[in-house]
Amino acid sequence: MALALLATGCADGPTRTGAPSTVPAGSSGPVETDGLVWAADQVVHLADGTTVDLGAPVRGYVVAGAGVFFFPAGSEDEVGQVGTDEAEVRLASPDGTVTDTGLVWMTRSLRASPDGRHLAGIDLGSGEEDRYGTPVAETVVVDLATGDEVVRSAEAMGDPGDDDLTALYEDVELDVAAMTDDTTYVEAATGVLAYDLATGEGSELPEGEEPPTPPAAQDAVESPDGRWTVVPGRRLRHRLVAADGTMLVPMAGTDRWVLDRWLDDRTVLGTAVEGPGRGARIDPRDRTALLSCVVPSGACDVVEATAGKRVVFPLGASHVSGIVFQAGERP
């Protein structure tokens, strides 16, 4: 079947200039942040039909502000690959302009709020150094409407006066866990923090409480509102069952299909399959492409442009960083 990309880091680090970030004020619009977003061949496709050319293949990205904030890939092997390394964040606009932001963040930590107003990440190189020369990690959140940092905090990231930060960070998974329009959730070194974007203040999450997870990042068979459930079918023909027991067969338009994650309460995503293969087996000659279906109508859209492509999804928006679809052949 289609292969999920692995999220691993790259060894080469960025060059730090020490200059402040140059994220332009007023960059909180006008791109559309809702709906299905995907990237292939250095172009990001937004749900409203807008395309944004990044000028380079992409490691990871988010849609926010005036366009797409991203880490360019230095080689084909880096496409869709993020990790604990740092890289320079760039901003690509729909008009084709690509600019440096001055932000150098851990690649897997880049996130955007759903409304596109705030950008967050973890800065591993600007904080106070411990006795071994390792800087303390800092959570950073930028308001794209003003260009201002509303959060820069080393809270719960260790004490550079007492800790060996390199050793500390080897045993934890620093990351921006999630963002809402009001809050940024951070997996810090000594706990999970929630930063209020209105005040910039952080507080530790109570024990047992988890950061919210976007529907498409949950790998869930049940829709976010609990009204529909994906049921595997024979021969890769997944169905949808409503809470009242109503069975819905998606109108995929292909012989076989798989549904594996929900984008929202009404939209389920998956893979369309057509070609000489039969049953549950995906033949190397099969053609696969991104599939989007809606409930309760069952209408589907096969994103034909994804067939044969290595597709990368926005960071934090999917339980896989991307999928390699087969070019195959039509029956």
C-alpha positions as CSV (number, residue, x, y, z in Angstrom):
1,M,0.0,0.0,0.0
2,A,1.0,3.7,0.0
3,L,4.0,4.2,2.2
4,A,4.1,6.7,5.1
5,L,7.2,8.8,5.3
6,L,9.3,8.6,8.4
7,A,10.0,11.7,10.5
8,T,13.7,11.7,11.2
9,G,16.2,14.5,11.7
10,C,19.1,15.6,9.6
11,A,22.6,16.2,10.8
12,D,23.5,19.5,9.3
13,G,22.7,22.5,11.4
14,P,21.8,26.1,10.3
15,T,24.0,29.2,10.5
16,R,22.9,31.5,13.3
17,T,23.2,35.3,12.6
18,G,22.0,36.5,16.0
19,A,19.7,38.9,14.2
20,P,16.1,39.3,15.4
21,S,13.3,37.6,13.5
22,T,12.0,39.4,10.4
23,V,8.5,37.9,10.3
24,P,6.6,40.7,8.6
25,A,4.0,42.5,10.6
26,G,0.5,42.2,9.2
27,S,1.2,38.7,7.8
28,S,-2.0,37.2,9.5
29,G,-3.7,36.9,6.1
30,P,-5.0,36.4,3.5
31,V,-4.3,32.7,2.9
32,E,-6.9,30.1,3.7
33,T,-5.9,27.7,6.5
34,D,-8.9,25.4,6.7
35,G,-9.6,22.3,4.8
36,L,-7.3,19.7,3.0
37,V,-3.7,21.0,2.5
38,W,-1.0,19.0,0.8
39,A,2.4,19.6,-0.8
40,A,4.3,17.8,-3.7
41,D,7.0,18.9,-6.1
42,Q,7.8,22.0,-4.0
43,V,4.2,23.3,-4.3
44,V,1.7,23.6,-1.5
45,H,-1.9,23.2,-2.5
46,L,-4.5,24.9,-0.3
47,A,-8.1,23.9,0.1
48,D,-9.4,27.0,-1.8
49,G,-7.3,26.1,-4.9
50,T,-4.5,28.5,-4.1
51,T,-1.0,27.1,-4.8
52,V,2.2,28.3,-3.1
53,D,5.5,27.6,-4.8
54,L,8.2,27.2,-2.2
55,G,11.1,27.2,-4.6
56,A,12.5,24.1,-3.1
57,P,11.3,20.6,-1.9
58,V,10.0,20.8,1.6
59,R,11.0,19.0,4.9
60,G,8.1,20.4,6.9
61,Y,5.7,23.3,6.8
62,V,2.6,25.0,8.2
63,V,0.1,27.4,6.6
64,A,-0.3,30.7,8.4
65,G,-0.2,34.4,8.0
66,A,0.7,35.5,4.5
67,G,1.5,32.1,3.2
68,V,3.5,29.0,4.0
69,F,6.2,28.8,6.7
70,F,8.6,26.0,5.9
71,F,12.0,24.2,6.1
72,P,13.5,23.6,2.7
73,A,14.9,20.2,1.9
74,G,18.5,20.0,0.8
75,S,17.9,16.7,-1.0
76,E,15.1,14.3,-2.0
77,D,15.9,12.2,1.0
78,E,15.0,15.1,3.3
79,V,11.5,15.6,1.9
80,G,9.0,15.2,4.7
81,Q,11.7,14.5,7.2
82,V,11.8,16.5,10.4
83,G,13.4,15.9,13.8
84,T,15.4,17.4,16.6
85,D,17.8,19.3,14.4
86,E,17.5,23.1,13.8
87,A,16.9,24.8,10.5
88,E,16.0,28.3,9.2
89,V,12.3,29.0,8.8
90,R,11.3,30.6,5.4
91,L,8.1,32.2,4.3
92,A,6.6,31.6,0.8
93,S,3.7,33.7,-0.4
94,P,1.2,32.9,-3.1
95,D,2.8,35.5,-5.4
96,G,6.0,33.3,-5.5
97,T,8.0,35.4,-3.1
98,V,10.2,33.5,-0.6
99,T,11.8,35.4,2.3
100,D,13.9,34.5,5.3
101,T,12.2,35.0,8.7
102,G,15.3,35.0,10.9
103,L,13.7,32.2,12.9
104,V,15.9,29.1,13.6
105,W,13.8,26.4,15.2
106,M,13.8,22.7,15.9
107,T,12.3,21.3,12.7
108,R,9.7,19.0,14.2
109,S,8.4,21.8,16.5
110,L,7.0,24.2,13.9
111,R,3.3,24.7,14.4
112,A,0.6,27.3,13.5
113,S,-2.7,28.1,15.2
114,P,-5.8,27.0,13.3
115,D,-6.8,30.6,12.5
116,G,-3.3,31.2,11.1
117,R,-2.5,34.1,13.4
118,H,0.2,32.6,15.5
119,L,3.4,30.7,14.7
120,A,5.2,28.6,17.3
121,G,8.4,26.6,17.6
122,I,11.3,25.7,19.9
123,D,14.6,27.7,19.7
124,L,17.5,25.5,20.7
125,G,20.3,28.1,20.2
126,S,19.5,31.5,21.7
127,G,19.0,30.8,25.4
128,E,21.3,31.0,28.4
129,E,24.1,28.5,28.2
130,D,24.9,25.8,30.8
131,R,28.5,25.3,32.0
132,Y,29.2,23.0,29.0
133,G,28.0,25.7,26.5
134,T,24.6,24.2,25.7
135,P,21.8,26.8,25.4
136,V,18.6,26.3,27.3
137,A,15.7,25.6,24.9
138,E,13.1,28.3,24.6
139,T,9.4,28.2,23.5
140,V,8.7,31.0,21.0
141,V,5.3,32.1,19.7
142,V,5.0,34.9,17.1
143,D,1.9,37.0,16.5
144,L,1.8,37.2,12.7
145,A,-0.5,40.2,12.8
146,T,2.1,42.3,14.5
147,G,5.3,40.5,14.0
148,D,5.9,40.5,17.8
149,E,7.0,37.5,20.0
150,V,4.1,37.0,22.4
151,V,6.0,34.1,24.1
152,R,9.7,33.5,24.6
153,S,10.1,31.3,27.6
154,A,12.6,28.7,29.0
155,E,10.1,27.6,31.6
156,A,10.3,23.9,32.4
157,M,13.2,23.5,30.0
158,G,15.9,22.9,32.7
159,D,18.1,25.1,34.7
160,P,21.3,26.2,32.9
161,G,22.9,27.0,36.3
162,D,22.5,23.5,37.6
163,D,21.6,21.0,34.8
164,D,23.6,19.4,32.1
165,L,21.2,20.4,29.4
166,T,22.6,18.0,26.7
167,A,22.0,15.1,29.0
168,L,18.6,16.3,30.0
169,Y,17.4,16.8,26.5
170,E,18.6,13.3,25.4
171,D,16.0,11.8,27.8
172,V,13.0,13.9,26.8
173,E,11.1,14.7,23.6
174,L,10.9,18.5,23.3
175,D,8.1,19.6,21.0
176,V,5.2,21.9,20.4
177,A,2.5,19.4,21.0
178,A,-0.5,21.3,19.7
179,M,-2.0,24.8,19.1
180,T,-5.5,26.2,19.3
181,D,-6.4,29.8,18.4
182,D,-5.9,30.7,22.1
183,T,-3.3,28.3,23.5
184,T,0.1,26.7,22.6
185,Y,0.9,23.4,24.3
186,V,4.5,22.5,24.7
187,E,6.2,19.2,25.7
188,A,8.9,20.7,27.8
189,A,11.8,19.0,29.6
190,T,10.0,18.7,32.9
191,G,6.3,18.8,32.0
192,V,3.6,19.9,29.6
193,L,2.9,23.6,29.5
194,A,0.0,25.5,28.2
195,Y,0.8,29.1,27.0
196,D,-2.1,31.6,26.9
197,L,-1.6,33.6,23.7
198,A,-3.4,36.6,25.0
199,T,-1.1,37.0,28.1
200,G,2.0,35.0,27.1
201,E,1.8,33.2,30.5
202,G,2.5,29.5,30.8
203,S,1.0,27.0,33.2
204,E,1.6,23.3,33.7
205,L,-1.2,21.0,32.6
206,P,-2.8,19.1,35.5
207,E,-1.8,15.4,35.7
208,G,-3.8,13.3,33.4
209,E,-4.8,16.1,31.1
210,E,-3.6,15.9,27.5
211,P,-3.1,18.6,24.8
212,P,-5.8,18.6,22.2
213,T,-5.1,16.7,18.9
214,P,-6.4,17.7,15.5
215,P,-8.8,15.1,14.0
216,A,-6.5,14.2,11.1
217,A,-3.6,13.6,13.5
218,Q,-5.5,11.0,15.5
219,D,-5.5,8.0,13.2
220,A,-9.1,7.4,14.4
221,V,-11.9,5.4,12.8
222,E,-14.6,7.5,14.6
223,S,-15.4,11.1,13.4
224,P,-14.6,13.9,15.9
225,D,-18.3,14.3,16.7
226,G,-18.8,10.6,17.2
227,R,-21.6,10.3,14.5
228,W,-19.7,8.2,12.0
229,T,-17.3,5.3,12.1
230,V,-15.0,3.9,9.4
231,V,-15.6,0.1,9.0
232,P,-13.0,-1.9,7.0
233,G,-14.6,-3.8,4.1
234,R,-13.6,-6.7,2.0
235,R,-11.3,-6.0,-1.0
236,L,-10.3,-2.6,0.4
237,R,-13.7,-1.1,0.2
238,H,-14.1,0.7,3.5
239,R,-17.6,1.8,4.5
240,L,-19.0,4.4,6.9
241,V,-21.6,3.5,9.6
242,A,-23.7,6.2,11.3
243,A,-24.5,6.2,15.0
244,D,-28.0,5.1,14.1
245,G,-26.7,2.1,12.2
246,T,-27.1,3.5,8.7
247,M,-24.5,2.1,6.3
248,L,-22.9,4.5,3.8
249,V,-20.8,3.3,0.9
250,P,-18.5,6.1,-0.3
251,M,-18.8,7.1,-4.0
252,A,-15.0,6.9,-4.4
253,G,-15.2,6.4,-8.2
254,T,-12.4,3.7,-8.0
255,D,-12.6,0.0,-7.6
256,R,-11.0,0.0,-4.1
257,W,-10.3,2.6,-1.4
258,V,-9.1,2.9,2.1
259,L,-10.3,5.5,4.7
260,D,-8.0,6.1,7.6
261,R,-8.4,9.6,9.2
262,W,-10.9,12.4,9.7
263,L,-10.2,15.9,8.7
264,D,-13.2,17.3,10.5
265,D,-16.7,16.1,11.5
266,R,-17.8,15.7,7.9
267,T,-14.7,14.9,5.9
268,V,-12.8,11.6,6.0
269,L,-9.5,11.1,4.1
270,G,-7.8,8.0,2.7
271,T,-6.4,6.5,-0.4
272,A,-8.1,5.6,-3.7
273,V,-6.8,2.5,-5.5
274,E,-7.3,1.4,-9.1
275,G,-5.4,-0.9,-11.3
276,P,-4.8,-4.6,-11.9
277,G,-4.5,-5.5,-8.2
278,R,-7.3,-7.4,-6.6
279,G,-8.6,-7.9,-3.0
280,A,-6.6,-6.5,-0.2
281,R,-3.3,-6.6,-2.0
282,I,-1.9,-3.5,-3.5
283,D,-0.1,-4.4,-6.8
284,P,3.0,-2.4,-7.8
285,R,1.1,-1.6,-11.0
286,D,-1.8,-0.1,-9.1
287,R,-2.4,3.7,-9.2
288,T,-3.0,5.3,-5.8
289,A,-4.0,8.8,-4.9
290,L,-5.3,11.0,-2.1
291,L,-9.0,10.5,-1.4
292,S,-11.5,12.9,0.4
293,C,-15.1,11.9,1.2
294,V,-17.9,13.7,3.0
295,V,-20.8,12.5,5.1
296,P,-23.7,12.1,5.0
297,S,-23.8,12.3,1.1
298,G,-20.9,9.9,0.6
299,A,-19.5,12.1,-2.2
300,C,-15.8,11.7,-2.8
301,D,-13.0,13.6,-4.6
302,V,-9.9,11.8,-5.8
303,V,-7.0,14.2,-5.9
304,E,-5.6,12.9,-9.1
305,A,-2.6,15.3,-9.0
306,T,-1.2,13.2,-6.0
307,A,-0.9,10.0,-8.0
308,G,2.8,9.0,-8.3
309,K,3.8,11.8,-5.9
310,R,5.5,12.0,-2.5
311,V,2.9,14.1,-0.7
312,V,3.7,16.0,2.5
313,F,1.1,17.2,5.0
314,P,1.4,20.2,7.3
315,L,3.2,19.6,10.6
316,G,0.9,18.7,13.4
317,A,-2.1,18.1,11.0
318,S,-1.7,14.4,10.3
319,H,-0.6,11.2,12.1
320,V,1.9,10.7,9.2
321,S,4.2,13.3,7.8
322,G,3.3,12.3,4.3
323,I,2.5,9.5,1.9
324,V,4.2,8.1,-1.2
325,F,1.5,7.4,-3.8
326,Q,2.1,5.0,-6.7
327,A,1.9,6.2,-10.3
328,G,0.9,2.7,-11.5
329,E,-1.4,2.3,-14.4
330,R,-5.1,2.6,-15.0
331,P,-7.1,-0.6,-15.7
